[in-house]
Amino acid sequence: MLQRLQTTDEGLKSSESTERLEKYGANILKPKNRFNAIKILLSQFKSPITIILLFAAGLSSFLGDVTDTVIIVTIILISSMLGFWPEKGAADAFEKLLSTVRVKTTVLRDGKEKEIPIEEVVSGDIIILNAGDMIPADSLILESKELFVNEATLTGETYPVEKSTGVLKAETALAQRTNSLWMGTSVSSGSGKALVVSTGKGTEFGKISETLKQNIPETEFEKGVSRFGNFLVRVTVIMVTAIFVINIYLQRPLLDSFLFSLALAVGLTPQLLPAIIAVNLSHGAREMAQNKVIVKRLASIENLGSMDLLCTDKTGTITEGELKLHSFQDLKGDQSEKILLYATLNAYYQKGFENPIDRAILTEKKADVSQYENLDEAPYDFIRRRLSILVSKNGSSVMITKGAFPNVLEVCSVAETEPGKVVEISEVKGQIEQKFEELSQKGLRTLGLAYKDMDQQKTIKKEQETGMTFLGFLAFYDPPKPDIAKTIDSMEKLGISLKIITGDNKFVAASISQEVGLESSRILTGSEIARMDKETLIKKVNDTDVFAEIEPDQKEHIIIAFKNCEKVVGYLGDGINDASALHAADVGISVDSAADVAKEAADIVLMEKSLNALVEGIKGGRKTFANTLKYVFMATSANFGNMFSMAGASLFLPFLPLLPTQVLLINLLTDFPEMTIATDSVDKELVENPRRWNVDFIRRFMIVFGITSSVFDYMTFGILLFIFPGMVEQFRTGWFIESVISASMIVLVIRSRRPFFKSKPGKYLLAATLFIGIVTLCFPLTPFAAPFGFKPLPISIILLIGVIIGIYILTAEIVKRFFYKKVKL
């Protein structure tokens, strides 16, 4: 196979890999879209209403009305650019953010190990694999050492599969190909070296990627957007169809009636919603990045803001995350140099993966290992929860095993009570377990250490971990972070409950939870969960603060149980065994230093493992959600009210209240301030509690504020008809000014629950609103007024319109106060 792929066991040369990358493309399932800008531009025209309107404009030109055609097409193009530029900028910014958390893999290049992004892997590469690594491409195993791979993403098999070198028949089923590795799977334990055979879409994972993409579940936010969009479309179809039919019944010109109905539809439908959402989310992602929170999936920002429960391990989030070796005790409780030496040998010679426990042993205490030769290793895995190494001194071999206390104790038949003296394990088992409990109750993470003389043996297997001699205890201390109690209190004030899920024993979990102020009495252990059915677990989870002695697969069960309790659940994990829980959570959160498989599964990556950084991220998510809702409120209040008023007025006026081109111009001008929503300031109270989409609330908001807007629209109708009887152009000009300025100014009212003068808007929103107001007042005086059918108005009429708008703003403020007292979001 090496010859077939024109490579060697020392890997490719850098020049060869570059040529292959250019020839065969990047190792990705979905090719990068070089025409992303064109795609975004075309998406601005995908609305059926816009397409029909362009067709109608073409028909109008065919019938001789070229001026209206030019105006309609120009307005549609400007509106599209208004959505295109910010959305393209948002997409570009998001791509830059994603590049900061790229998953990498180790390959042999020019005979040396080199870390490269997964997408740069090519066929013929030799990859080096260790526990926690993602498999970057379909590969053939060249070397393996106790190599176990999680293939659940591809085969559905939940237990890790052992992999080794060998030759199999070509017809061997995918799940039985023990000599092969598949893209998208991950190393659970052990180590290995493999030859890359297929990359990108040529992999088995690539062949089914299209099917897999269809199974990505919608976030809570995406579901809310979909419900809101469907609601407005139904309202629009009913209203526009009715208006068109009635205008035809009243014998109005067919084309004018059709264009007027379509223009109303443009005003009613939230055309800018996709662009507004993209800009808001991208702006939120950039702000969160400044707080060391990188967003991998934009829609997860809103879920982060809606999150009301966070599950996390304690290490590095609740505690400092830097283990310190507290003691190395024998059965009597005395410090033992032999235990320190054996622990150091085990930590120094293990090659599986770097971990805080071994780092603590090697950093804090020094022992001379120079006289020992490393022979072999049985790597750690999450089933045995032990790690064994085989070393030799003066021709005599010894196997040293360290790991979770119960898992080490279960393979011991004797115990060393003092140097050179061993007794049956049954004689001292009670004493050993009592000592373990004492250390654990002090908050010390306690491991067991054992050994076994192996004569002159040169290799070991995990099956040989039997009949061992229990030597003593390794106790580690990971102190709580100094400000963690304050951080937990901040989360509670944000309406977020914190739940600890840890593999540590219940005594350690209880000690730590007491130190940080959690209710230690509410602890549920993995063994207790194992005896529960799903319904019982669902009833128990809300009354539990700490889940201790949890097995890897139980994490996912706990997350799902919380979700069944109508919680929006976040899960913070960075380990090899956290991937399934990260997938199951509404918001999967990892850290930049996490295992590849955890970082790949996460929606959000913290550049530092800190709850403080996450708290800032949550606030950012809520600000983004609040600003998205502001656009929704604008689209369903003044805009909707104006369109509703025009629809109603068209039924009793002897002429169309506004021409189709004038309606489209109103929509364009009122869109400008709305595009600055992402930069608007957010009131403190909107960040304090998690919120979700509530279409019923939006429906009530639309009815109340839409009717309020329509009342003043009809007041304007009456005054204009009284002042300008039979003067259609002046009537339309007056209503145009009132519609645009009122719709722009009302934004300053409905953007906040506070009185508008007590909530400072963002400078860009305020500037855009004032700018549009000035443009609207000046527009009838420009050369563009005549093609649109506008005429200048007397200053007295403009002042009168200003008074109406002022009264409208004050009335809306009063209505807002009563509305929020009666209706809760």
C-alpha positions, 0 to 999 in steps of 0.5 A: 500500500505504501508503494501504491500511494507513492509514500514511505513509512517516514511520510511524505516530503513537504513539497509532495504534500503541497502538490497532492493538496493542490491536485486532490483538494482539501480534506473536507466533506463540503468544499469551500464555496468560492462563490460565497458572495454570489450565493449570499447576493442571490439569496436576497432575491429568493423571496417569492414575493420579490420574484413576482414583484420583479416579474410584475415590474417587467410587465409594467414596462412592457405595457409602457410604464417604464418609469415605475419599472425603473423605480421598482427595480432600483428599490429592490436592488438597493434593498438587496444590497442593504441585506447583502453587504452586512450579511457578507461581512458577517459571513467573512468575520465568522470564517475568521473566528472559526480559524482560531479553533481549528482541529489539528492532527500529527503527521510525519512530514520530511521524516519528522512529526508535524502538527497540521490542520486536519483539512491539509491531510492528504493520501499518503500521509503517515498520521500519529494517533493518541487517545482523544485524537480525531481520525482525520481520514480513512487510513490503514493501520501500520502500528498499534498499541492497545488501540481502541477507537470509538466508531459510534458516528459511523457504525452506531457501535457504542463500545470502543473497537480494538484496532490492530495491523493485519490483512483482511478480505476485501469483502469484510464488512465496514464494522469488522475491518479491524485493520482500518480507521475511518474519518470522523471516528476518534481514539478512545485509548492507546496509540498507533500509526496509520497510512492515509488512504482516502480523504474528503468526500472519498472517505466512507464518512464523506459518502454518507455526509449528505444524509448525515447533514439532514439529521442536524437538529434545529436549535431552539432559536431556529425553531422560533425563527421558523414559527415566527416566519410562518406566522407572518407569511400566513397573515400576509397571504390572507391580507394581501389576497383580500386586498387584491380581490376587493380592489378588483371588485371596486374596479381599480386598474388590475396592474396597479392593484396587483402591484399595490398588493405585492408592495404591501406584501413586501412591507409585511414580510420580514425580508431582512430577517435573515440578514438581521439575524446573520449580522446580529449573530456575527456581531455577537460572535465578535464581541464574545471572541473579545471575551475569549469565547469562540462560536463555532455554530452561530445559531448556538449564540441564541441557545447560550442566551436561553440556557437556564442550566449548565452541567460541568465537570469540576476540574478546571471550572470549579477548581484551579485545574492544576492538580498538586501531589498532596501525599504518597502514603502506604497502608499506615498513612506514612509517606513512602519513597517506594510509592513515589518512585513507582508512581514517577516511573508510571507517569514518566514512561507512559506514552498514551496522552499527557494528563494533569495527574502525571504532570503533578507527579513529575512536577511536584516530586522528583525521583530518580528513574535513570536506572530503569528501562522502559519496556512496554505499556498497557494504556489507560482506557475508560473501561479498566480505568487503569494504566500499566507500564513495564520497566526493567532494572538489572534484568528484572521486570516489574509491572506498575499500575495506577488508576481509579482506586476501586479498579486498582484494588479489584486486581490485587490479591495481596497488599504490602503492609511494610517493605518486604512484607505482604499479606492477603488482601482480604486481611487488610481490605477494610483498612485500605477502604477506610484510608481511601475514604478518609483521604477522599473526605478531605477533598483529595482525589485519591488513586491506587497504586499496585505492582507485580513482578514479571521476571524477565518478561519484555511485553505486557497485556492488560489481561495480565493485570491480575494477582497484583500487590497493592502498594498504597495511595496517591492523593492529589489536591485541586483547590477551588478557584478563589472567586468561584463562589462569586462566579456561581452566584453571578450565574444564579443571578442570571437564572442559570442553575449549576450542576456538577457531573464528575467521575470522582467519588462522592466524598471528594465531590461532597467536599468540593461542593461544600467549599464552593457553596453548593448543597452537598447533601443532594448527590446522586452517584453513578451506581444509583443512576444505573439502577434507575429507569428513564422516568425515575432519573427525570424525577431525580435530576432537578433535586440533585446538585452533584452527580458523582462516580459517573460513567462516561455514557451516563453523562448523556443520560443526565443531559437528556433527562434535564432536557425532558424537564423543559430545561435549555441545557449547556454542557461544558466538557473537554475530555475524550468521553465528553463527545456524546454529552456535548452532542446531546446538550442544547449548547455544547461547550468545550475549551481550546485545550480540549481533546480533539473529539470534544472540541469538534463536538462543541458549539462554543469553544472557550479559549480559557477554561473559566466559568467567568469567560462563560458568564460573559458569553452568556450575557453576549448571547442574551444581548444578541437575542434581545437585539434580534427581538427588537427587529421582530418587534419593529416588523410587527408594530409600526411597519405592520401597522402602516401596511394594515392602515394602507390596506384598510384605506384602500377600501374606502378611498376613491384612489390608492392611498399610496402608489406601489413605488411609494410603498416600496420606498417606505419599506426601503427607508425604514429598513436602514435604521433596522440594519444597525440593531446589532450595535444597539445597547441592551438594558441590564434587565434584558440580560438578567434572565434567560428568554425564549421565542414566544410567538404568542407574545409576538402575536399580542405585541403585533395586535396591540402596537399595530392597532396603536399605529393604525389609529394615528395613521387614520388620524393622519388620513382624516386631517390630510383629506380635510386639508387636501380634498381631491389633492391626491399627490399632496395626500400621498406625500403627507402620508409618506412623511408620517409613515416613514418618520413614525416607523423610524421614531417608534423604534426608539420606544419599543427597543426598551421596556423602560421609558424611551428617555431612560434607555440610551440607544446605540449611537448608530441606531440613533444616527440612522434614525435621525438621518432617515427622518431628515431624508424623508422631510427633504425628499419631496423637495428633490428632483426624485420627488416627481417620478415618485408622485410627491409634491412639497407640502406647506411647513404648517402641514409638516408641523401638524404631522410632527405633532401627530407623530409626537402624540403617537410616540407618547401614546405608544409609551403609555401603551407599552407600560400597560402592555408589559404589566399585563403580558410577560415574555 
